[in-house]
Amino acid sequence: MKKFTYTESKDTRSGFGAGLLEAGKTNENVVALCADLIGSLKMNDFIKEFPERFFQIGIAEANMMGIAAGLTIGGKIPFTGTFANFSTGRVYDQIRQSIAYSDKNVKICASHAGLTLGEDGATHQILEDIGLMKMLPGMTVINPCDFNQTKAATVALASHIGPAYLRFGRPVVPNFTPADQTFEIGKAVLLNEGKDVTIIATGHLVWEAIKAGEELEKLGIDAEIINIHTIKPLDTEAILKSVVKTGCVVTAEEHNRLGGLGDSVAQVLAQKLPTPQEYVAVDDSFGESGTPAQLMEKYGLNASNIVAAARKAISRK
């Protein structure tokens, strides 16, 4: 098992803030919009550097999406910012009609996704946003795993043509990917080669997958671990190449098991290579109030559950 280390833990939303500033410095057409959550979205540095390229829309998310779509007509590259629940569920009609259907070059940037929003509870913890967004034709969906990858993804989106959804979070997590990485949209990252089971993880669950791989190694199980940062377009080649070798798969995500990464992988396998698959995800329920750690434990989104799922998948081969 390849060893991964880190020197600090950082929140992925700060990676977005750092990436937005860098994108603004390299492309004068990058503009930012926010729905009254500047601090939460870490947009302060961009605003300080480019005050004339920032628009505070207030608590009017639907209006923000319409304005962003309009800005693209003049060649601007708008990055919208609010919580994931308000970035998708609250404004789905505006995204569908004004951005996706119209193929507008808007980057929908969503913080505080999943259970790790924590104490704000189920009304704010959207667990279906990946499903909502990936079903829209032409929409790119990205869910990076740490600060460095979120920063790199944000910078990459400034050069990407077409509507995109970028999902990130509130809690601090290990920052272990390279600071100088090149982010390739739609290209999976192979973290560890193995022969017994494939573990495909996204977002905050990538580090948990790495920890699970270390535990599995102690049990004599050699896990192949893949970081799927782009849910759509999905790197089907990387998935199939791995599963051909291992013969079973576990998917891990901070999302409802219905409609997320696991379903995307299952669809690929059903069509190309039927394979035993186990899910580590929220089992079709809403969340609740609690600390991020408490919620990840209660809803089974951690390394121990990935280990258990891997052992079960192997038993089904």
Backbone as numpy.savetxt, mean C-alpha at the origin, in Angstrom:
# Nx Ny Nz CAx CAy CAz Cx Cy Cz
17.92 -17.91 5.43 17.08 -16.72 5.43 17.97 -15.47 5.43
17.76 -14.62 4.44 18.50 -13.37 4.38 18.15 -12.50 5.58
19.14 -11.85 6.17 18.92 -11.04 7.35 18.64 -9.59 6.97
17.58 -9.04 7.53 17.23 -7.65 7.31 17.37 -6.88 8.61
17.99 -5.72 8.53 18.18 -4.89 9.71 17.70 -3.47 9.41
17.50 -2.72 10.47 17.12 -1.33 10.32 17.66 -0.54 11.50
17.87 0.75 11.29 18.40 1.60 12.35 17.34 2.49 12.97
16.19 2.62 12.30 15.13 3.47 12.83 13.78 3.00 12.33
12.75 3.36 13.08 11.37 3.15 12.66 10.76 4.50 12.33
10.05 4.57 11.22 9.44 5.83 10.78 8.07 5.53 10.19
7.21 6.51 10.21 5.88 6.35 9.63 5.93 6.52 8.12
5.13 5.73 7.42 5.13 5.81 5.96 4.54 7.12 5.46
3.66 7.74 6.23 3.11 9.04 5.81 4.21 10.10 5.72
5.24 10.00 6.57 6.37 10.92 6.47 7.19 10.65 5.21
7.19 9.40 4.77 7.82 9.09 3.50 7.11 9.77 2.35
5.79 9.82 2.44 5.02 10.55 1.43 5.39 12.04 1.44
5.46 12.63 2.62 5.81 14.04 2.71 7.17 14.34 2.11
8.15 13.48 2.40 9.49 13.66 1.86 9.51 13.48 0.35
8.74 12.49 -0.13 8.69 12.25 -1.57 7.98 13.36 -2.32
6.93 13.91 -1.71 6.20 15.02 -2.35 7.11 16.23 -2.52
7.90 16.53 -1.50 8.83 17.65 -1.60 9.83 17.42 -2.71
10.39 16.21 -2.79 11.38 15.91 -3.83 10.75 15.96 -5.22
9.53 15.43 -5.34 8.84 15.49 -6.63 8.59 16.93 -7.05
8.25 17.77 -6.08 8.02 19.18 -6.37 9.27 19.89 -6.85
10.41 19.50 -6.30 11.68 20.11 -6.70 12.10 19.71 -8.10
11.73 18.50 -8.52 12.17 17.99 -9.82 11.17 18.23 -10.94
9.93 18.56 -10.58 8.90 18.77 -11.60 8.01 19.94 -11.19
8.11 21.03 -11.93 7.38 22.24 -11.57 5.87 22.11 -11.76
5.42 21.06 -12.42 3.98 20.85 -12.61 3.32 20.12 -11.43
4.12 19.62 -10.51 3.57 18.95 -9.34 2.91 19.99 -8.43
1.64 19.74 -8.11 0.90 20.58 -7.17 0.28 19.67 -6.12
-0.09 20.25 -4.99 -0.66 19.46 -3.90 -1.96 20.09 -3.41
-2.90 19.22 -3.05 -4.17 19.64 -2.48 -4.40 18.86 -1.19
-5.02 19.51 -0.21 -5.28 18.82 1.05 -6.66 19.18 1.58
-7.28 18.22 2.25 -8.61 18.42 2.84 -8.47 18.63 4.34
-7.79 19.71 4.72 -7.68 20.16 6.10 -6.90 19.20 7.00
-5.92 18.48 6.43 -5.13 17.55 7.23 -3.65 17.66 6.88
-3.17 18.90 6.80 -1.80 19.14 6.38 -0.79 18.41 7.27
-0.95 18.55 8.58 -0.01 17.93 9.51 -0.05 16.42 9.44
-1.24 15.86 9.36 -1.38 14.41 9.30 -0.80 13.83 8.02
-0.86 14.57 6.94 -0.33 14.11 5.65 1.13 14.52 5.44
1.70 15.24 6.39 3.11 15.65 6.33 3.42 16.49 5.08
2.52 17.42 4.77 2.68 18.27 3.60 3.37 19.60 3.90
3.74 19.83 5.16 4.26 21.13 5.56 5.49 21.57 4.79
6.43 20.64 4.55 7.67 21.01 3.86 7.39 21.42 2.42
6.46 20.72 1.76 6.10 21.11 0.39 5.48 22.50 0.39
4.62 22.77 1.33 3.95 24.07 1.39 4.95 25.19 1.64
5.91 24.95 2.53 6.93 25.95 2.83 7.77 26.27 1.60
8.08 25.22 0.81 8.93 25.40 -0.37 8.14 25.94 -1.57
6.89 25.49 -1.71 6.10 25.87 -2.89 4.70 26.35 -2.47
4.59 27.46 -1.76 3.27 27.91 -1.29 2.28 28.19 -2.42
2.80 28.61 -3.56 1.91 28.93 -4.69 1.42 27.68 -5.41
1.96 26.53 -5.06 1.55 25.26 -5.70 0.76 24.37 -4.75
0.27 24.96 -3.67 -0.54 24.21 -2.72 -1.93 24.82 -2.59
-2.93 23.94 -2.48 -4.33 24.38 -2.37 -4.97 23.71 -1.15
-5.34 24.53 -0.17 -6.07 24.02 0.99 -7.56 24.07 0.66
-8.15 22.89 0.52 -9.54 22.80 0.08 -10.50 22.80 1.27
-10.01 22.41 2.43 -10.87 22.28 3.59 -11.57 20.93 3.61
-12.52 20.79 4.53 -13.20 19.50 4.67 -14.25 19.38 3.58
-13.76 19.19 2.36 -14.62 19.12 1.17 -13.94 18.20 0.17
-13.86 16.92 0.54 -13.06 15.96 -0.23 -13.56 15.78 -1.66
-14.87 15.77 -1.84 -15.42 15.61 -3.19 -14.99 16.78 -4.07
-15.04 17.96 -3.51 -14.61 19.14 -4.24 -13.13 19.04 -4.58
-12.34 18.52 -3.66 -10.90 18.37 -3.89 -10.62 17.49 -5.10
-11.36 16.39 -5.23 -11.15 15.49 -6.37 -11.53 16.18 -7.68
-12.60 16.95 -7.67 -13.00 17.66 -8.88 -11.99 18.71 -9.28
-11.49 19.45 -8.30 -10.46 20.46 -8.59 -9.20 19.80 -9.14
-8.80 18.69 -8.52 -7.61 17.98 -8.98 -7.76 17.54 -10.43
-8.93 16.99 -10.76 -9.17 16.56 -12.15 -9.05 17.75 -13.09
-9.59 18.88 -12.68 -9.53 20.07 -13.53 -8.11 20.57 -13.72
-7.30 20.50 -12.68 -5.93 20.97 -12.77 -5.12 20.20 -13.81
-5.46 18.95 -14.03 -4.71 18.16 -15.01 -4.90 18.67 -16.43
-6.03 19.30 -16.67 -6.31 19.80 -18.02 -5.29 20.86 -18.43
-4.78 21.58 -17.43 -3.75 22.58 -17.70 -2.34 22.05 -17.58
-2.21 20.72 -17.49 -0.89 20.11 -17.45 -0.29 19.92 -16.07
-1.07 20.25 -15.04 -0.56 20.05 -13.69 -0.65 18.58 -13.27
0.16 18.21 -12.29 0.17 16.85 -11.74 -0.26 16.95 -10.28
-1.55 16.85 -10.00 -2.03 17.05 -8.64 -1.90 15.81 -7.76
-1.42 16.03 -6.53 -1.37 15.02 -5.48 -2.38 15.44 -4.42
-3.43 14.66 -4.24 -4.42 14.98 -3.22 -4.08 14.27 -1.92
-4.41 14.89 -0.79 -4.06 14.28 0.49 -5.16 14.36 1.52
-5.56 13.20 2.03 -6.43 13.09 3.19 -6.38 11.64 3.70
-7.16 11.32 4.71 -7.19 9.95 5.23 -7.74 9.00 4.17
-7.33 7.74 4.24 -7.72 6.76 3.23 -9.24 6.60 3.14
-9.92 6.65 4.27 -11.38 6.52 4.25 -12.02 7.65 3.46
-11.50 8.87 3.65 -12.05 10.03 2.96 -11.52 10.14 1.53
-10.39 9.50 1.27 -9.79 9.53 -0.08 -10.50 8.59 -1.05
-11.26 7.64 -0.51 -11.87 6.61 -1.37 -13.37 6.49 -1.14
-13.75 6.00 0.04 -15.17 5.76 0.31 -16.03 6.99 0.19
-15.55 8.11 0.75 -16.35 9.33 0.75 -16.49 9.93 -0.64
-15.53 9.68 -1.51 -15.49 10.39 -2.80 -15.44 9.42 -3.99
-15.98 8.24 -3.81 -15.83 7.23 -4.87 -16.48 7.68 -6.17
-17.61 8.32 -6.08 -18.29 8.78 -7.30 -17.44 9.78 -8.06
-16.84 10.73 -7.35 -16.00 11.74 -8.01 -14.75 11.10 -8.62
-14.16 10.13 -7.91 -12.99 9.45 -8.46 -13.37 8.67 -9.71
-14.48 7.96 -9.63 -14.90 7.13 -10.77 -15.19 7.99 -12.00
-15.98 9.03 -11.80 -16.45 9.80 -12.95 -15.42 10.81 -13.45
-14.85 11.58 -12.53 -14.01 12.71 -12.93 -12.54 12.34 -13.11
-12.10 11.26 -12.48 -10.68 10.91 -12.56 -10.46 9.63 -13.35
-11.06 8.51 -12.92 -10.80 7.23 -13.60 -11.43 7.18 -14.99
-12.73 7.43 -15.07 -13.42 7.38 -16.37 -12.84 8.40 -17.35
-12.46 9.55 -16.81 -11.90 10.61 -17.65 -10.40 10.48 -17.85
-9.79 9.46 -17.22 -8.36 9.17 -17.35 -7.51 10.40 -17.05
-7.78 11.00 -15.89 -7.04 12.20 -15.49 -5.81 11.81 -14.67
-4.76 12.58 -14.82 -3.46 12.29 -14.21 -3.41 12.76 -12.76
-4.30 12.23 -11.94 -4.40 12.61 -10.53 -3.78 11.52 -9.66
-3.03 11.92 -8.65 -2.42 10.99 -7.71 -3.18 11.11 -6.37
-3.96 10.11 -6.06 -4.78 10.10 -4.85 -3.96 9.50 -3.73
-3.55 10.33 -2.78 -2.60 9.91 -1.74 -3.32 9.81 -0.42
-3.29 8.62 0.18 -4.17 8.28 1.30 -3.40 7.80 2.51
-3.50 8.55 3.59 -2.84 8.18 4.84 -3.82 7.51 5.80
-3.27 7.00 6.91 -4.09 6.42 7.98 -4.97 5.28 7.47
-4.42 4.45 6.59 -5.17 3.32 6.04 -5.14 2.15 7.00
-6.17 1.30 6.93 -6.19 0.04 7.66 -6.45 0.18 9.14
-6.22 -0.92 9.86 -6.47 -0.98 11.30 -5.52 -0.09 12.09
-4.33 0.16 11.57 -3.32 0.87 12.35 -3.62 2.36 12.50
-4.74 2.83 11.97 -5.22 4.15 12.35 -5.49 4.17 13.86
-5.88 3.00 14.40 -5.93 2.83 15.85 -7.19 3.31 16.53
-7.01 4.23 17.47 -8.07 4.59 18.40 -9.26 5.28 17.76
-9.12 5.81 16.56 -10.25 6.47 15.90 -11.37 5.51 15.54
-11.06 4.22 15.47 -12.09 3.21 15.34 -12.56 2.89 13.94
-13.60 2.06 13.88 -14.05 1.46 12.62 -14.50 2.47 11.59
-15.07 3.59 12.02 -15.57 4.56 11.04 -14.44 5.16 10.21
-13.23 5.16 10.76 -12.08 5.73 10.05 -11.13 4.68 9.49
-11.24 3.45 9.95 -10.31 2.39 9.54 -10.82 1.69 8.28
-10.61 2.30 7.15 -11.11 1.65 5.93 -10.25 0.43 5.61
-10.93 -0.69 5.36 -10.27 -1.95 5.06 -10.65 -2.48 3.69
-11.35 -1.66 2.92 -11.79 -2.09 1.60 -11.30 -1.17 0.49
-10.41 -0.25 0.81 -9.99 0.77 -0.16 -9.20 0.19 -1.33
-8.34 -0.81 -1.07 -7.60 -1.40 -2.20 -8.56 -2.02 -3.19
-9.57 -2.73 -2.68 -10.57 -3.33 -3.57 -11.33 -2.29 -4.36
-11.76 -1.22 -3.69 -12.48 -0.15 -4.37 -11.65 0.42 -5.52
-10.39 0.70 -5.24 -9.57 1.40 -6.22 -9.08 0.48 -7.34
-8.76 -0.77 -7.02 -8.22 -1.63 -8.07 -9.29 -2.02 -9.09
-10.56 -1.92 -8.70 -11.63 -2.26 -9.65 -11.89 -1.17 -10.67
-11.33 0.01 -10.46 -11.52 1.09 -11.42 -10.58 0.91 -12.62
-11.10 0.83 -13.84 -10.24 0.66 -15.01 -9.19 1.76 -15.10
-7.96 1.35 -15.35 -6.86 2.29 -15.55 -6.24 2.82 -14.29
-6.75 2.43 -13.11 -6.21 2.96 -11.85 -5.02 2.11 -11.37
-3.89 2.75 -11.16 -2.73 2.11 -10.55 -2.88 2.16 -9.04
-2.56 1.05 -8.35 -2.74 0.98 -6.90 -1.43 0.55 -6.24
-0.92 1.41 -5.35 0.39 1.18 -4.74 0.28 1.23 -3.22
0.92 0.26 -2.56 0.88 0.13 -1.10 2.28 -0.19 -0.58
3.14 0.81 -0.41 4.53 0.55 -0.02 4.67 0.13 1.44
5.87 -0.35 1.79 6.05 -1.03 3.08 6.74 -0.21 4.15
7.53 0.81 3.78 8.24 1.58 4.80 8.47 3.00 4.31
9.15 3.80 5.11 9.39 5.21 4.79 10.10 5.36 3.45
11.22 4.66 3.29 12.02 4.83 2.08 11.24 4.42 0.83
10.51 3.33 0.91 9.76 2.89 -0.26 8.59 3.82 -0.58
7.98 4.38 0.46 6.89 5.33 0.22 7.42 6.60 -0.43
8.55 7.07 0.04 9.18 8.24 -0.59 9.48 7.98 -2.06
10.09 6.82 -2.33 10.44 6.48 -3.71 9.21 6.33 -4.59
8.14 5.76 -4.04 6.90 5.58 -4.79 6.28 6.93 -5.14
6.31 7.86 -4.19 5.74 9.19 -4.43 6.49 9.89 -5.55
7.81 9.82 -5.51 8.62 10.43 -6.57 8.31 9.78 -7.92
8.19 8.45 -7.93 7.92 7.73 -9.18 6.57 8.12 -9.76
5.60 8.36 -8.92 4.26 8.69 -9.42 4.23 10.03 -10.15
5.14 10.92 -9.83 5.18 12.20 -10.52 5.49 12.03 -12.01
6.18 10.95 -12.35 6.53 10.67 -13.75 5.56 9.70 -14.41
4.73 9.07 -13.62 3.76 8.10 -14.13 2.57 8.84 -14.73
2.13 8.41 -15.89 0.99 9.05 -16.55 -0.27 8.23 -16.28
-1.27 8.86 -15.70 -2.53 8.19 -15.44 -2.92 8.26 -13.98
-4.17 7.96 -13.67 -4.65 8.02 -12.29 -3.99 6.95 -11.42
-3.74 7.31 -10.17 -3.06 6.37 -9.27 -3.54 6.58 -7.84
-3.52 5.49 -7.09 -3.86 5.51 -5.66 -2.64 5.07 -4.87
-2.19 5.90 -3.95 -1.03 5.61 -3.11 -1.50 5.52 -1.66
-1.32 4.35 -1.06 -1.82 4.05 0.29 -0.66 3.97 1.27
-0.78 4.67 2.40 0.25 4.60 3.42 -0.38 4.78 4.80
0.46 4.82 5.85 -0.12 4.71 7.18 0.43 5.65 8.22
-0.14 5.53 9.40 0.16 6.40 10.53 1.27 5.89 11.45
1.35 4.61 11.78 2.31 4.17 12.81 3.75 4.13 12.30
4.66 4.18 13.24 6.07 4.00 12.87 6.34 2.51 12.68
7.06 2.18 11.63 7.40 0.79 11.30 8.87 0.75 10.90
9.50 -0.41 10.97 10.91 -0.51 10.58 11.15 0.03 9.16
12.17 0.86 9.04 12.55 1.43 7.75 13.78 0.67 7.26
13.55 -0.34 6.43 14.61 -1.29 6.10 14.98 -1.36 4.62
14.18 -0.76 3.75 14.53 -0.81 2.32 15.55 0.29 2.01
16.29 0.16 0.91 17.37 1.12 0.63 16.86 2.54 0.41
17.61 3.51 0.94 17.23 4.91 0.77 17.38 5.37 -0.68
18.27 4.71 -1.43 18.55 5.12 -2.81 17.86 4.21 -3.83
16.81 3.52 -3.41 16.14 2.57 -4.30 15.46 3.26 -5.47
15.35 2.52 -6.57 14.56 2.95 -7.71 13.22 2.21 -7.64
12.15 2.96 -7.59 10.83 2.34 -7.46 10.27 2.05 -8.84
10.02 0.78 -9.12 9.45 0.36 -10.39 7.99 -0.03 -10.20
7.09 0.77 -10.70 5.67 0.49 -10.59 5.36 -0.84 -11.28
4.67 -1.72 -10.57 4.29 -3.01 -11.14 5.35 -4.09 -11.06
6.45 -3.81 -10.37 7.55 -4.78 -10.29 7.75 -5.21 -8.84
7.47 -6.48 -8.56 7.62 -7.00 -7.20 9.08 -7.03 -6.78
9.29 -7.05 -5.46 10.65 -7.12 -4.91 10.81 -8.46 -4.19
11.74 -9.28 -4.67 12.04 -10.56 -4.02 12.96 -10.30 -2.85
12.46 -10.52 -1.64 13.24 -10.24 -0.43 14.07 -11.44 0.01
13.52 -12.63 -0.17 14.25 -13.83 0.25 13.86 -15.00 -0.64
14.85 -15.72 -1.13 14.58 -16.91 -1.93 14.34 -18.11 -1.02
13.37 -18.92 -1.38 13.07 -20.11 -0.60 12.43 -21.17 -1.46
12.20 -22.36 -0.90 11.70 -23.46 -1.71 10.43 -24.11 -1.16
10.06 -23.78 0.09 8.97 -24.52 0.72 7.61 -23.82 0.66
7.59 -22.50 0.73 6.34 -21.74 0.72 6.63 -20.33 0.23
5.71 -19.77 -0.52 5.81 -18.38 -0.97 4.96 -17.51 -0.05
5.56 -16.46 0.51 4.82 -15.48 1.31 4.81 -14.17 0.53
3.62 -13.73 0.16 3.46 -12.51 -0.61 2.79 -11.48 0.30
3.50 -10.40 0.58 2.99 -9.41 1.53 3.02 -8.01 0.93
2.21 -7.13 1.53 2.17 -5.74 1.09 2.03 -4.81 2.28
2.53 -3.59 2.14 2.38 -2.58 3.18 3.04 -2.97 4.49
2.33 -2.67 5.60 2.88 -2.95 6.93 3.14 -4.43 7.19
2.52 -5.30 6.41 2.69 -6.74 6.64 4.00 -7.28 6.05
4.72 -6.47 5.28 5.99 -6.95 4.71 6.99 -7.23 5.82
7.11 -6.33 6.79 8.06 -6.59 7.87 7.63 -7.79 8.70
6.33 -7.94 8.89 5.83 -9.11 9.63 6.16 -10.40 8.86
6.11 -10.33 7.54 6.48 -11.50 6.72 7.95 -11.85 6.88
8.79 -10.82 6.98 10.22 -11.06 7.21 10.43 -11.75 8.56
9.75 -11.25 9.59 9.87 -11.89 10.91 9.34 -13.32 10.88
8.25 -13.52 10.13 7.71 -14.88 10.01 8.71 -15.80 9.33
9.41 -15.29 8.31 10.41 -16.09 7.62 11.52 -16.55 8.56
11.90 -15.67 9.49 12.93 -16.03 10.46 12.44 -17.13 11.41
11.17 -17.04 11.81 10.60 -18.07 12.68 10.44 -19.40 11.95
10.04 -19.33 10.69 9.89 -20.55 9.90 11.24 -21.24 9.69
12.28 -20.45 9.55 13.61 -21.02 9.37 13.99 -21.87 10.59
13.60 -21.43 11.78 13.88 -22.19 12.99 13.14 -23.52 12.99
12.05 -23.58 12.23 11.26 -24.82 12.13 11.70 -25.68 10.95
12.76 -25.23 10.27 13.26 -25.98 9.12 12.50 -25.71 7.84
11.75 -24.61 7.80 10.96 -24.26 6.62 11.61 -23.07 5.92
11.83 -23.24 4.62 12.52 -22.24 3.80 11.48 -21.41 3.04
11.25 -20.18 3.48 10.19 -19.35 2.89 10.75 -18.38 1.86
10.06 -18.31 0.74 10.35 -17.27 -0.25 9.43 -16.09 0.06
9.99 -14.88 0.19 9.23 -13.71 0.61 9.26 -12.66 -0.49
8.07 -12.21 -0.88 7.94 -11.23 -1.95 7.19 -10.00 -1.43
7.76 -8.84 -1.69 7.11 -7.57 -1.36 6.35 -7.09 -2.60
5.03 -7.17 -2.52 4.18 -6.66 -3.61 3.75 -5.25 -3.22
4.49 -4.27 -3.67 4.11 -2.88 -3.37 3.08 -2.34 -4.35
2.99 -2.94 -5.53 1.99 -2.51 -6.51 0.93 -3.60 -6.64
-0.26 -3.28 -6.18 -1.37 -4.24 -6.27 -1.91 -4.29 -7.70
-1.88 -3.15 -8.36 -2.32 -3.08 -9.76 -1.49 -2.05 -10.48
-0.79 -2.40 -11.57 -0.74 -3.72 -12.17 0.07 -4.71 -11.32
-0.43 -5.92 -11.23 0.19 -6.96 -10.39 1.30 -7.66 -11.17
2.39 -7.94 -10.48 3.52 -8.63 -11.10 3.23 -10.14 -11.13
2.44 -10.55 -12.09 2.03 -11.96 -12.18 3.21 -12.86 -12.50
4.17 -12.35 -13.22 5.35 -13.16 -13.57 6.11 -13.56 -12.32
6.32 -12.62 -11.41 7.05 -12.91 -10.18 6.28 -13.90 -9.31
4.98 -13.76 -9.26 4.15 -14.66 -8.45 4.22 -16.08 -8.99
4.01 -16.23 -10.27 3.99 -17.57 -10.87 5.36 -18.23 -10.81
6.41 -17.45 -11.03 7.76 -17.99 -10.96 8.05 -18.57 -9.58
7.58 -17.89 -8.55 7.81 -18.36 -7.19 6.96 -19.57 -6.85
5.69 -19.51 -7.18 4.76 -20.57 -6.79 5.04 -21.88 -7.53
5.54 -21.78 -8.74 5.96 -22.99 -9.46 7.00 -23.75 -8.65
7.85 -23.01 -7.98 8.93 -23.60 -7.19 8.46 -24.12 -5.83
7.61 -23.34 -5.15 7.26 -23.68 -3.76 6.00 -24.54 -3.64
5.06 -24.37 -4.55 3.85 -25.19 -4.55 2.76 -24.76 -3.58
2.96 -23.65 -2.85 1.91 -23.13 -1.97 2.22 -21.68 -1.65
1.19 -20.94 -1.21 1.36 -19.49 -1.04 0.55 -18.98 0.14
1.10 -17.96 0.79 0.39 -17.18 1.82 0.40 -15.73 1.37
-0.76 -15.07 1.43 -0.82 -13.64 1.17 -1.10 -12.91 2.49
-0.47 -11.76 2.67 -0.58 -11.03 3.94 -0.79 -9.55 3.66
-1.84 -8.99 4.27 -2.18 -7.59 4.01 -3.02 -7.02 5.16
-2.93 -5.70 5.33 -3.73 -4.99 6.32 -4.98 -4.47 5.60
-5.88 -5.40 5.29 -7.03 -5.11 4.43 -8.03 -6.24 4.61
-9.25 -6.01 4.22 -10.22 -7.09 4.18 -9.72 -8.19 3.24
-9.91 -9.43 3.63 -9.48 -10.53 2.75 -10.26 -10.53 1.45
-11.42 -9.91 1.42 -12.21 -9.79 0.20 -11.77 -8.54 -0.56
-11.29 -8.73 -1.78 -11.00 -7.58 -2.64 -9.59 -7.05 -2.61
-8.73 -7.59 -1.76 -7.38 -7.05 -1.65 -6.33 -7.81 -2.43
-5.11 -7.79 -1.90 -3.99 -8.49 -2.54 -4.27 -9.98 -2.67
-4.80 -10.60 -1.62 -5.05 -12.03 -1.65 -5.97 -12.44 -2.78
-7.02 -11.67 -2.99 -7.94 -11.96 -4.08 -7.26 -11.80 -5.44
-6.41 -10.79 -5.57 -5.69 -10.60 -6.84 -4.77 -11.77 -7.14
-4.08 -12.25 -6.12 -3.18 -13.40 -6.29 -3.99 -14.65 -6.61
-5.10 -14.83 -5.90 -5.94 -16.01 -6.12 -6.47 -16.06 -7.54
-6.81 -14.90 -8.09 -7.31 -14.85 -9.46 -6.24 -15.29 -10.45
-5.01 -14.86 -10.22 -3.89 -15.27 -11.07 -3.70 -16.78 -10.99
-3.70 -17.32 -9.77 -3.47 -18.75 -9.60 -4.61 -19.59 -10.17
-5.84 -19.12 -10.01 -6.98 -19.86 -10.54 -6.91 -19.98 -12.05
-6.41 -18.94 -12.69 -6.35 -18.93 -14.15 -5.11 -19.66 -14.70
-3.99 -19.54 -13.97 -2.72 -20.00 -14.51 -2.13 -21.24 -13.81
-2.34 -21.33 -12.49 -1.63 -22.37 -11.74 -2.35 -22.63 -10.41
-3.43 -23.38 -10.42 -4.15 -23.65 -9.16 -3.20 -24.16 -8.07
-3.23 -23.48 -6.93 -2.24 -23.70 -5.87 -2.89 -23.50 -4.51
-2.54 -24.30 -3.49 -3.03 -24.04 -2.14 -2.62 -22.63 -1.67
-3.60 -21.88 -1.18 -3.35 -20.52 -0.73 -4.02 -20.27 0.60
-3.32 -19.59 1.50 -3.88 -19.15 2.77 -3.80 -17.62 2.86
-4.80 -17.03 3.50 -4.89 -15.58 3.64 -4.53 -15.15 5.06
-3.74 -14.10 5.18 -3.60 -13.36 6.44 -4.15 -11.97 6.15
-5.34 -11.72 6.66 -6.06 -10.47 6.38 -7.21 -10.37 7.37
-7.88 -9.23 7.38 -9.07 -9.09 8.21 -10.18 -9.92 7.59
-10.81 -10.73 8.42 -11.77 -11.71 7.91 -13.17 -11.12 7.79
-13.35 -10.24 6.79 -14.65 -9.68 6.44 -15.37 -9.07 7.65
-14.69 -8.15 8.31 -15.31 -7.44 9.42 -14.81 -6.01 9.46
-15.50 -5.17 10.22 -15.01 -3.83 10.49 -13.99 -3.92 11.63
-13.24 -2.85 11.83 -12.31 -2.79 12.94 -12.98 -2.28 14.20
-12.16 -1.77 15.11 -12.67 -1.21 16.36 -11.58 -0.33 16.95
-11.88 0.34 18.05 -10.89 1.21 18.68 -9.87 0.39 19.46
-8.63 0.84 19.41 -7.54 0.19 20.13 -6.22 0.70 19.62
-5.14 0.33 20.29 -3.83 0.71 19.77 -3.55 -0.10 18.51
-2.69 0.41 17.62 -2.36 -0.37 16.43 -1.87 -1.77 16.76
-1.03 -1.89 17.77 -0.49 -3.21 18.14 -1.59 -4.15 18.62
-2.51 -3.63 19.43 -3.62 -4.44 19.91 -4.48 -4.94 18.76
-4.74 -4.05 17.83 -5.63 -4.40 16.71 -4.97 -5.40 15.76
-3.69 -5.20 15.49 -3.00 -6.14 14.61 -2.96 -7.54 15.24
-2.83 -7.59 16.56 -2.85 -8.86 17.26 -4.23 -9.49 17.22
-5.26 -8.73 17.57 -6.62 -9.28 17.64 -7.11 -9.77 16.29
-6.78 -9.03 15.22 -7.28 -9.38 13.90 -6.32 -10.28 13.12
-5.28 -10.75 13.79 -4.42 -11.77 13.20 -3.47 -11.28 12.13
-3.03 -10.02 12.23 -2.15 -9.46 11.19 -0.73 -9.32 11.73
-0.09 -10.45 11.98 1.26 -10.40 12.52 2.05 -11.64 12.11
3.31 -11.67 12.53 4.22 -12.73 12.10 3.74 -14.11 12.53
3.22 -14.23 13.74 2.80 -15.55 14.22 1.67 -16.12 13.38
0.76 -15.26 12.93 -0.32 -15.73 12.07 0.18 -16.09 10.67
1.20 -15.38 10.20 1.79 -15.74 8.91 2.48 -17.10 9.01
3.15 -17.35 10.13 3.79 -18.66 10.35 2.75 -19.76 10.33
1.64 -19.55 11.06 0.59 -20.56 11.11 -0.02 -20.80 9.73
-0.21 -19.73 8.98 -0.77 -19.85 7.64 0.19 -20.58 6.70
1.47 -20.33 6.86 2.47 -21.01 6.03 2.48 -22.50 6.29
2.42 -22.87 7.56 2.42 -24.30 7.91 1.15 -24.99 7.36
0.04 -24.28 7.42 -1.20 -24.84 6.89 -1.14 -24.99 5.37
-0.59 -23.96 4.70 -0.47 -24.03 3.23 0.43 -25.19 2.82
1.53 -25.39 3.54 2.44 -26.48 3.23 1.74 -27.83 3.41
0.91 -27.95 4.42 0.20 -29.20 4.68 -0.80 -29.55 3.61
-1.18 -28.55 2.81 -2.18 -28.77 1.76 -1.57 -29.11 0.42
-0.26 -29.13 0.35 0.41 -29.41 -0.94 0.15 -30.86 -1.37
